[in-house]
């Protein structure tokens, strides 16, 4: 670490200590304490630019997002250990958070040799804590899968589903992806749509896993009303065929309107998991930030970032009322190469006369108004893929000051495990 970086890292850590206001529920720099509850919030694809664009648009230059009001701040390097690619995918990134091990792209909680590596969710269960996974993606997608399963290929989503209900057994599993739970020909609660650009059809190769889950003690719910009504301590909720949104470029069928909002799913998860006297581990993911950025869709990226921030507000309220709760908000990688720019017609980097879909997709989006201001900005993109940029992290609660630094993503795992395992 260079001298400048070292100074910055120390500055981040000490800045958090300087604002200690005597609130006993917040960690001071006297060393870590036990975290009864650990809540890891992952904004898939969430970059510093996405956070800043959302801040400007929704709360203005003088405001702060809920996720930016957490006491400590740092950032994480996102590179995986893939032998062929310099930039991580979501599976390797989530595996680093979940296990503390860097691995190859596509790997789900396995190391470079394909051997299973213990996850934070499994560690929490060993400590007799309740556990939960909440996402707007498929519950078997890369990020939740890395906490609740072990497979060599993230595409093995039916096997991931099987492991969730037969091996790792989180108490609460909420999100999309029912197609991976039902066998071919059984559409479940959400009708198959083979005409979709990415065909949405039931595809389990090992039978009806929803029935298996119910037989094993999970209460299966299919919509917001059923989720609200259940008082079970074990809930499986699948609220879409695949993701709980439609990821497309603007005006081409894009939609962010989850049947059950991320905040609502998280609220139910907190209600259920907090009943456990030993505490809990909960992973909450907003997937749409990543998928909308893949499509260079700035309006939907902003919308889903706002949905994540509203969920963080709920989590912060919960943490304020439940001592010993560690809250961490972090992006697993950056997507789209997003830039915030002045409105300047002469500065358009794309070619609007070019009819190529890829070129048109990457044109500047906006302008977007800055809240409480007459100013506007545009969002520009450099890619439809991931980038190798570091991602911002904010945290509050026991051990949070240890994350106020420049760090590998594996350090997030190490700190969470250390403050939880005491």
N, C-alpha and C positions, 0 to 999 in steps of 0.2 A: 504493500500500500504506500503510495506516494505521500509526501508531507502534507500537500493540500488536502488530499482525501482523508488523511488521518485527522487533520484539524476539523474538517467538516463532520466526520463521524462523531468525534468527541463533542462537537458543538450541538449536534442533534440530541445526543444523550443528555447533556447537561441542560439543554433548553427545557426538556421535559421536567427535570428536577426543579428548575427555577420557578415553575408555575404551580408547585405544590401548595394547595390552599388549605391543607389540614383535613381534607376529606379522607376518612379512614378506609373507605372502600377502594381507594386508588393506591397503586403501588408506588412506594418511594424508592430511592436508590440505596436502600439498606440491604439489598439482596432479595432474591425471589421468595415469595411465599406460595403456599399451596393454592392452586386454583381449583375450587370445587367444581366450577363449570367452565368449559372452554368452548367458545363459539368462533369458528373460523369462517370468515365471509370471503368468498372468492368471486371477484368480478372477472369472468373469463374474457381475456383480451383487454382488460382494463389498463390503460396507459395513463401517464401523467397528463397527456394532452386531452384524453377523454374526460378525466376528472376536472381539468381546468375549463374545458368547453362547457361542461354541465354547470360548473360553478358560475361562469359568466352568464350563461343563458337563463338559469333558473333563480339565482340569488344575487347576481351582480358583482361588480368589482369590490364592493365593500362587505360582501357576505362570504360565508363559508358553508360548504356542504356539511351534512351530518358526519360523513366519514372523515372529513378533514378536521373535525373538532375533537377527535380522539387525542389523548394527551401526548402520545409519543409518535414520532415519524422517522422512517428510514426508507431504504429501498432494497430490492433484491435483484441479483443477477439471475437471469432466466435460462442460461444455456444448459442443455442436457448433455449426456455423455454419448450421444449418437455418433457412430464412427463415420457417417456419411454426410450428415447435415449439421450446419453450424447453428441453426435456429431450432428451438424446441417446438414440439407440438403439445397439445393439452394433456395427453396421457403421461408423457415423461415429466412435464411440469407438475402435474398433480401428484405423481409418484414421489417427487422430491419433497413436496409438502407432507405427504401422508406417511412416508417411510424414512426420510432423511437420506435416501440413496438416489444418486443420479443414474439414469439409465437411458436406454435407446428410445427413440420416438416410436410411439405405438405401444409401448410396454405399460402394463397396468399392475403396479405393485409387485413387479419382479425385477431382478437385477440384470446385469448385462449378460449373464449366463442363462437367464430365463427362470431362475429360482425364486420362489416366493419370498417377500420381505415383509416383516411385520408392520402393520399400520397403526396409526393413532387410534382409529376406531377399535381395533382389536386390543390395544393397550388399555383403552378406557374400559372395555368390557372386563378385562382382567382385574381392573380396580373396582369392579362391581358398579360402574357408572352406567346410566342409560345412554343410548346412542341414537343419533338421527342423521339422515341425509335429506336435504331439501334442494331442489333445483328446478329451473325452468327448461332444462334439457330433458332427454330421456334419463330416467333414474339409473339406467345402465350405461350412460355415456361416460366418457373418459374421466371427468373429474370426480363424480360420485363413485364411479367404479374403482378408482385408485384407493379409496378409503375402505371399500367393502368387498373387494374381490382380488383375485390374483390370476391374471391371464397374460399370455405372451403377446396377444394381439387384441387391441381395443375393439376390433370388429366383432368379437365373440360375445355379443350382447345377451343372447339367451343363456349362455353359460354364466355370464355375470349375474343375471337375474336368479339363476339357480343358486349360485353361491350366496347371494344376499339372503335368501330365505332358508337355506340349508346349512350354511357354514358360518358366516359372520353375524347374521341375524340382528341388524339394527332394529331398534324398537319402532322408529318412525321412518318411513320411506315415502317421500312425496315428490311428484314431478310428472313428467310425460313418459312416452315410450311404451304404451300398452301393446303395440304390435309385437314386441319381443317376448311377451308373456303369454300370448294366445296362439294356438296352433293354426296352421293354414286352414282357411274356411270358417273360422270362428272370429268374427270381427270385434267381439267385445263391446264395450260401451260406445266406442267411436267408430263409425262406419269406415270400412276400407275404401280407399280412393286410388285405384290403380291408374287413374288418369293424371294423378299428381306428377309434377316434373321429377320428383323423387318418390316413386310409387309407395304409398302408405298402405300396406297390407299386412295382416297377421303372418308371422313367420317363425314362431317357436318350433324347433325340431324335436323337443323333448316333452311335448304335451302341454296341458293347461297349467301354467305356473301360478296363475291367480288362484285357482282351486286349491293347489298345493299349499299356497300361503294361507288361505282361509282354514284349511285343515290343520295347519301348524299353529294357529292362534292369532293371525293378523286379522283385523277388521278391514275389509276392502271397501274403499269409498271411491266414487266416480265423479263427484262434482262438489261445488262449494257447500251445498245444503247438507249432503251426506257427511262431509268433513266436519262441519259445524255440529252436527247432531251426535256424532260418535263420542263416547266417553271412554273408549278402550285405551289401554296402556300400550297397545301395539297396533299401528295403523299402516296400511299400504294404500296409498292414493295414486292412481294413474289418471291424468287429466287431459291426455291428448294421445293421438296415434304415435307421434314422434316428439319433436320439440313443441313447446307450448306457445309457439309463434310461427309466423311465416317469414323466412329470411329470403329476401329478394332485393334487387335495386329498387329505388323509389319508383312508385307507380306501376310496378310489375307484379302486383299481388302480395306485396310486403304488408305485414300486419303484426302489431304487438298488442295483444289483448288476451292474455292468459285466462282460461276459464276460471282458474283460481289464482289470484295474484300472488306474487312471491311473498309479499308482506303477510297475506292471510295464511299461507302455508307455514311461514315461519312462526307466526303467532300461535298456531295450533301446536306446532312442534315444541315451542317453549313451554306451553301450558302442560303438555303431556310429560315431557322429559323432566321438568322441574319438580315433579311429584316424587322423584327418586331421591331418597335421603343421602345417597352417596354422590349426588351431582350428575353431570352429564357432559358428553362431547357431542357437538352439533356442527356439521358442515353445511353452509348455505351457499348456493351458487346462482348467479345470474348469468346465463349462457348467451342471452340475446346480444349483449354488448359485442361479443366476439363474432357471432354470425352476421350481425348487421354491418359490422366493420369489414368483414370479408366481402360483403357486397357494396362497400363504399357508400353505405346508406347512412348519412349523418343524422337526419331527423330521427330515425329509429334507434340509432346508437345513443343519441341524447335521451330519448324516451326511456330506453331500458336502463341507462345509467341513473336516471331519476328514480325509476322503480327500485333499483338497488339501494339508493340513498334513503328512500322512504322506509325500506326494510331495516337499514342501519339505525334509523331514528327509533324504530320499535325496539331493536336490540339494545340500544343505549338506555332506553327507559327501563328495560328489564334489568340490565346490569346495575343501574342506579338503585334498584330496589332489592337486588340479590348480591350481597357481599361475596367477594371471592370469585367473581366472574371475569374471566379474561376474554376480551373481544379483540380480534385481529381482522383487519380488512386489507386485502392484497389482490393484485392482479397476477395471474399465472404467466402471462406473456403479453406483449403488445400485438395488436392486429391492425393492419391497414396503413401503417406509417402516417398516422393522422397529424396534420399541422393546423394551427389556428393562425389565420392571416387577416390582414386588413381587406376591406372591400376595394378591389382595384381591377376593373375590367381588363386593363392592359397586362395583368399578372396571371391570367388564366394559363395554367401549365398544360392542360389538355388541348385537344384539337376538336372543337365542336363541329367542324365540317367533316370530320372523319366518321363514317357510319359504323365503324367497328364497335361491337357491344362492349368489349373490354375498355376501349378508349372512352366511350361515352360514360361508362360506369365510374371512371376515375376523375371525371370533371369536378371542379369545385362545387360544394354544396352550400346553399345559403342564398342571401345573407340571413343570419340569425341575430335577433336583437339581444343586446346585453340588458339584463333586468335593471330597472331604475335608472336608465340611461338613454340617451339618444344615439348611442354608438351601436354599430353592428360589426359582425365578423363573418368570415367564411371559413369553411373547413375544406382542406385539400388532402389528397391521399397520394401515397407513393406506391402502394401495392394492394393486391387483393388477398395477400397472405399474411403470415406472421412476420414480425421483425425480431431482431435480437436485442431490442432495447430493454433496459432494466425497468422494473415496475415499482410504483410507490406502495408503501405499506404504512398504515397507521394502526395504533393499538392503544388499549387502555385496560388496566387491571393487573393482577398479580404477574410479575415478571415482564410486563410490557416494556419497561425501560431497556431490557436486554435486546429488544428488536429495533431500537433507535440507533441504527448503524447501517453501513454498507455491508451487505452480507450475501452469501449464497442462499438460494431458496431452501436448501437443506437445513439451514440454521433455524428457520421457522419451525420445522418439525422438532428440532432438538430442544428449543426453548419450550414449546408447548408440552412436549413429553416430560421435560424436567419439572415444570411447575405443576403438572398434573400428577406425576408419579412420586408422591412423597408420603 
